[in-house]
Amino acid sequence: MTILLICSGGMVTSKNVGLAVPDWPTTFGYNMFLFPVSKWVGGILFEHTHRLMGSVVGFLTIILAVWLWLSEDRQWVRNLGVIALGGVILQGILGGLRVTMMKDEIGIFHACIAQAFLGLLVFIALVTTSFWRAISNATVNLKEFPPLKSLAIAITIAIYVQLALGATMRHQHRDLAILDFPTANGAWIPGTGAAALAKINAWRDTRGLSNVTAFQIWLQMAHRFLALIIAIAVIAFCIRVGRDAPRFAALKRLSIFWVTLVGCQIALGAWTIWSNKAADVATAHVALGAVMLSFGVSISAICWRISQRALGYPAAAGPGAPHSDPVRA
């Protein structure tokens, strides 16, 4: 549901209809849940649907937090449920402030918190599985896992920063600063001096596009450079897993899927540029970025779990934990 909510938010931003409903928490004066379906038209459809989906995620998070508190024997997991509840409340408030204060900066923060919230939910889902409790019994080379953990965490952080850069570009509600790929304004390293910008903006004016600044060009270039770094790092991680943990089937599959997602994400990124941020393509790019982050969180958590053994910490599998080897799961 949270991934669907992120997709919904992506459509709102891509279509620039975040203010289609000008009031909050009401919707044109109606109680949000009683707003007539007949009035769900145009941009109102996307914005109002996003609000309703946010409410559903909020209600589900309340259920999750209560359920964890009542049934979970690990205090830190119960605390994660409380943090998730606080996060979804914060998200709702930020979404409302974005409407009432009409500040794009709040929208960027709103998008970043959404991705962090998704990562937290993925982690909660993982640690409440029997696989998580059994993972401490995996037969692996313990010496290799601390470096794998560090690489996985670094990649996951880089993906999060990449999502933040993308959110910053999207919430400017402008045409893309660079409309060609793999080159950038006809060059591998675009010029951003006064003369170069004047030439670029003159070209854009003839096509009815908004003017750009050097900051906007380099923001998009930073997004590209970081994408390249992430792609190389994910491939390197997959190779290292195949070399250092060849019998850990679950981690091998996750890392292979991660590489596949990187390839698809780069293709979607190029398509987004060529289409000048077509709403459906740009939203798919955001959604796949969220999935990549989810994989990063899962892989990092698994590597962290195993690396605890390498550092001499007890497995602490917990009561009722299965003793099967998850390597062949």
C-alpha positions as CSV (number, residue, x, y, z in Angstrom):
1,M,0.0,0.0,0.0
2,T,2.8,2.4,0.7
3,I,4.4,1.7,-2.7
4,L,1.0,2.5,-4.3
5,L,0.8,5.6,-2.2
6,I,4.2,6.7,-3.4
7,C,3.0,6.1,-7.0
8,S,0.0,8.1,-6.3
9,G,2.1,11.0,-5.0
10,G,4.3,10.7,-8.0
11,M,1.3,11.2,-10.3
12,V,0.2,14.2,-8.3
13,T,3.7,15.8,-8.6
14,S,4.2,14.8,-12.3
15,K,0.8,16.3,-13.3
16,N,1.4,19.3,-11.0
17,V,-2.0,19.0,-9.4
18,G,-0.9,19.1,-5.8
19,L,-3.1,22.2,-5.2
20,A,-6.1,20.9,-7.2
21,V,-7.8,20.6,-3.7
22,P,-7.0,23.9,-2.0
23,D,-8.0,23.1,1.5
24,W,-6.9,20.6,4.2
25,P,-7.9,18.4,6.0
26,T,-11.2,19.0,4.3
27,T,-11.8,18.7,0.6
28,F,-13.6,21.7,-0.8
29,G,-15.2,22.0,2.6
30,Y,-16.4,18.4,2.7
31,N,-15.2,15.8,5.2
32,M,-12.5,14.0,3.2
33,F,-14.3,10.7,3.3
34,L,-17.7,12.1,2.3
35,F,-16.5,14.1,-0.8
36,P,-18.9,13.2,-3.6
37,V,-17.5,10.8,-6.2
38,S,-19.1,12.8,-8.9
39,K,-16.7,15.6,-8.2
40,W,-13.6,13.4,-8.6
41,V,-12.6,14.9,-11.9
42,G,-9.4,16.2,-13.5
43,G,-6.6,17.0,-11.1
44,I,-9.0,16.6,-8.1
45,L,-9.1,12.8,-8.9
46,F,-5.4,12.4,-8.4
47,E,-5.0,14.7,-5.3
48,H,-8.1,13.4,-3.5
49,T,-7.2,9.7,-4.3
50,H,-3.7,10.4,-2.8
51,R,-5.3,11.7,0.4
52,L,-7.6,8.7,0.7
53,M,-4.7,6.3,0.1
54,G,-2.6,8.1,2.7
55,S,-5.5,7.6,5.2
56,V,-5.6,3.9,4.4
57,V,-1.9,3.6,5.0
58,G,-2.3,5.5,8.3
59,F,-5.0,3.2,9.5
60,L,-3.0,0.1,8.6
61,T,0.0,1.5,10.4
62,I,-2.1,2.0,13.6
63,I,-3.1,-1.6,13.4
64,L,0.5,-2.7,12.8
65,A,1.8,-0.7,15.7
66,V,-0.8,-2.1,18.1
67,W,-0.4,-5.6,16.8
68,L,3.4,-5.5,17.3
69,W,3.0,-4.0,20.8
70,L,0.6,-6.8,21.9
71,S,2.2,-9.8,20.2
72,E,5.9,-9.1,19.7
73,D,8.4,-10.3,22.3
74,R,11.3,-8.1,21.2
75,Q,11.1,-4.6,22.6
76,W,13.1,-3.0,19.8
77,V,10.6,-4.4,17.2
78,R,7.7,-3.0,19.2
79,N,9.5,0.4,19.2
80,L,9.8,0.2,15.4
81,G,6.0,0.0,15.2
82,V,5.8,3.1,17.3
83,I,8.3,4.9,15.1
84,A,6.3,3.9,12.0
85,L,3.2,5.3,13.6
86,G,5.0,8.6,14.3
87,G,6.3,8.6,10.8
88,V,2.9,8.2,9.1
89,I,1.5,11.0,11.3
90,L,4.3,13.3,10.4
91,Q,3.7,12.4,6.7
92,G,0.1,13.4,7.0
93,I,0.9,16.7,8.6
94,L,3.6,17.5,6.0
95,G,1.2,16.7,3.2
96,G,-1.4,19.1,4.7
97,L,1.2,21.8,5.2
98,R,2.3,21.4,1.6
99,V,-1.2,22.4,0.6
100,T,-1.9,25.2,3.1
101,M,1.6,26.8,3.0
102,M,2.2,26.1,-0.8
103,K,6.0,25.5,-0.3
104,D,7.8,23.2,-2.6
105,E,10.5,22.6,0.1
106,I,7.8,20.9,2.2
107,G,7.0,18.7,-0.8
108,I,10.6,17.6,-1.1
109,F,10.8,16.7,2.6
110,H,7.4,14.9,2.2
111,A,8.8,12.8,-0.6
112,C,12.0,11.9,1.3
113,I,10.1,11.0,4.5
114,A,7.8,8.7,2.4
115,Q,10.8,6.7,1.1
116,A,12.3,6.5,4.6
117,F,8.9,5.3,5.9
118,L,8.7,2.6,3.2
119,G,12.2,1.4,4.2
120,L,11.1,1.2,7.8
121,L,8.1,-0.9,6.9
122,V,10.2,-3.2,4.7
123,F,12.6,-3.7,7.7
124,I,9.7,-4.5,10.0
125,A,8.3,-7.0,7.5
126,L,11.7,-8.7,7.3
127,V,12.4,-9.0,11.0
128,T,8.9,-10.5,11.7
129,T,9.6,-13.4,9.4
130,S,10.8,-16.9,10.5
131,F,13.6,-16.4,7.9
132,W,15.0,-13.5,10.0
133,R,15.1,-15.7,13.1
134,A,16.7,-18.6,11.2
135,I,19.2,-16.5,9.3
136,S,21.7,-16.6,12.2
137,N,22.2,-20.3,11.4
138,A,23.3,-19.7,7.8
139,T,26.5,-21.4,6.8
140,V,28.6,-18.5,5.5
141,N,32.2,-17.2,5.6
142,L,31.8,-14.8,8.5
143,K,35.0,-12.9,7.7
144,E,33.5,-11.6,4.4
145,F,30.2,-10.2,5.8
146,P,31.3,-7.0,7.6
147,P,32.7,-5.6,4.2
148,L,29.6,-6.8,2.4
149,K,27.4,-5.1,5.1
150,S,29.3,-1.8,4.7
151,L,29.0,-1.9,0.9
152,A,25.3,-2.7,1.1
153,I,24.6,0.1,3.5
154,A,26.6,2.5,1.5
155,I,24.7,1.6,-1.7
156,T,21.3,1.9,0.2
157,I,22.3,5.4,1.5
158,A,23.3,6.4,-2.0
159,I,20.0,5.3,-3.4
160,Y,18.2,7.3,-0.8
161,V,20.2,10.4,-1.7
162,Q,19.5,9.7,-5.3
163,L,15.7,9.6,-4.5
164,A,16.1,13.0,-2.7
165,L,17.9,14.5,-5.7
166,G,15.0,13.2,-7.9
167,A,12.4,14.7,-5.6
168,T,14.2,18.1,-5.7
169,M,14.1,18.1,-9.5
170,R,10.5,17.0,-9.6
171,H,9.2,19.5,-7.1
172,Q,10.5,22.4,-9.2
173,H,7.5,21.8,-11.4
174,R,9.5,22.8,-14.5
175,D,10.7,21.2,-17.7
176,L,13.8,19.2,-17.4
177,A,17.0,21.2,-17.5
178,I,18.6,18.6,-19.8
179,L,16.5,17.0,-22.5
180,D,19.0,14.6,-24.2
181,F,20.7,11.4,-23.0
182,P,23.4,10.1,-22.7
183,T,24.8,13.5,-23.7
184,A,23.8,16.7,-21.8
185,N,22.8,19.6,-23.9
186,G,24.8,18.1,-26.7
187,A,28.0,17.6,-24.6
188,W,29.3,15.0,-22.1
189,I,29.9,17.8,-19.6
190,P,27.5,20.7,-20.3
191,G,28.6,24.3,-20.3
192,T,26.9,26.5,-17.7
193,G,28.7,29.8,-18.3
194,A,26.7,33.0,-19.1
195,A,27.1,32.6,-22.8
196,A,26.3,28.8,-22.8
197,L,23.2,29.4,-20.6
198,A,22.0,32.2,-22.9
199,K,22.3,29.9,-25.9
200,I,20.6,27.1,-24.2
201,N,17.7,29.3,-23.0
202,A,17.3,30.9,-26.5
203,W,16.9,27.3,-27.9
204,R,14.4,26.5,-25.2
205,D,12.4,29.7,-25.8
206,T,11.8,28.7,-29.4
207,R,10.3,25.5,-28.2
208,G,8.1,27.0,-25.4
209,L,10.2,25.5,-22.6
210,S,11.0,27.1,-19.3
211,N,14.4,28.8,-18.8
212,V,17.1,26.9,-16.8
213,T,19.9,27.9,-14.4
214,A,23.3,26.5,-13.9
215,F,22.1,25.0,-10.6
216,Q,19.3,23.1,-12.3
217,I,21.6,21.7,-14.9
218,W,24.2,20.5,-12.4
219,L,21.4,19.1,-10.2
220,Q,20.4,16.8,-13.0
221,M,24.0,16.0,-13.8
222,A,24.6,15.0,-10.1
223,H,21.5,12.7,-10.5
224,R,23.2,11.1,-13.5
225,F,26.6,10.7,-11.9
226,L,25.2,9.2,-8.8
227,A,23.1,6.8,-10.9
228,L,26.3,5.6,-12.6
229,I,28.1,5.1,-9.2
230,I,25.1,3.2,-7.8
231,A,25.0,0.9,-10.9
232,I,28.7,0.1,-10.6
233,A,28.4,-0.5,-6.9
234,V,25.4,-2.8,-7.2
235,I,27.1,-4.9,-9.8
236,A,30.2,-5.1,-7.6
237,F,28.1,-6.2,-4.7
238,C,26.4,-8.9,-6.7
239,I,29.9,-10.2,-7.8
240,R,31.2,-10.2,-4.3
241,V,28.1,-12.1,-3.0
242,G,28.6,-14.7,-5.7
243,R,32.3,-15.0,-4.7
244,D,32.1,-14.7,-0.9
245,A,28.7,-16.2,-0.1
246,P,27.9,-18.6,-3.0
247,R,25.8,-20.9,-0.9
248,F,23.5,-18.1,0.5
249,A,20.8,-18.5,-2.1
250,A,18.5,-15.9,-0.7
251,L,21.1,-13.2,-0.7
252,K,22.3,-14.2,-4.2
253,R,18.8,-13.9,-5.6
254,L,18.3,-10.5,-4.0
255,S,21.5,-9.2,-5.3
256,I,20.8,-10.5,-8.9
257,F,17.3,-8.8,-8.8
258,W,19.0,-5.6,-7.5
259,V,21.2,-5.6,-10.6
260,T,18.2,-6.2,-12.8
261,L,16.4,-3.3,-11.1
262,V,19.3,-1.0,-11.8
263,G,19.2,-1.7,-15.5
264,C,15.5,-1.1,-15.6
265,Q,15.8,2.1,-13.6
266,I,18.5,3.5,-15.9
267,A,16.2,2.7,-18.9
268,L,13.3,4.5,-17.2
269,G,15.5,7.4,-16.3
270,A,16.5,7.8,-20.0
271,W,12.9,7.5,-21.1
272,T,11.9,10.1,-18.5
273,I,14.4,12.5,-20.1
274,W,13.4,11.8,-23.7
275,S,9.7,12.3,-22.8
276,N,10.4,15.5,-20.8
277,K,8.9,13.9,-17.6
278,A,5.9,12.2,-19.1
279,A,3.7,11.7,-16.0
280,D,3.4,7.9,-16.3
281,V,7.0,7.3,-17.1
282,A,8.3,9.6,-14.4
283,T,6.0,8.0,-11.8
284,A,7.2,4.5,-12.9
285,H,10.8,5.8,-12.4
286,V,9.9,7.0,-8.8
287,A,8.2,3.7,-8.0
288,L,11.1,1.5,-9.2
289,G,13.4,3.7,-7.2
290,A,11.3,2.9,-4.1
291,V,11.6,-0.8,-4.9
292,M,15.4,-0.5,-5.3
293,L,15.5,1.2,-1.9
294,S,13.4,-1.6,-0.4
295,F,15.9,-4.2,-1.8
296,G,18.8,-2.2,-0.4
297,V,17.1,-2.1,3.1
298,S,16.5,-5.9,3.0
299,I,20.0,-6.8,1.8
300,S,21.6,-4.4,4.3
301,A,19.6,-5.9,7.1
302,I,20.5,-9.5,6.2
303,C,24.2,-8.6,5.9
304,W,24.0,-6.8,9.3
305,R,22.3,-9.8,10.9
306,I,25.0,-12.2,9.8
307,S,27.9,-9.8,10.5
308,Q,26.9,-9.7,14.1
309,R,28.2,-13.3,14.4
310,A,31.5,-12.2,12.8
311,L,31.8,-9.6,15.5
312,G,31.1,-12.1,18.3
313,Y,27.6,-11.1,19.2
314,P,25.1,-13.9,20.1
315,A,22.6,-15.0,17.5
316,A,19.6,-14.3,19.8
317,A,17.3,-16.2,17.5
318,G,14.5,-15.9,20.0
319,P,11.9,-18.3,21.3
320,G,10.4,-20.7,18.8
321,A,13.0,-19.9,16.1
322,P,13.4,-22.6,13.5
323,H,16.8,-24.3,13.2
324,S,16.8,-24.9,9.5
325,D,19.5,-23.3,7.3
326,P,18.0,-20.4,5.3
327,V,20.9,-20.7,2.8
328,R,18.8,-23.1,0.8
329,A,15.5,-21.3,1.4
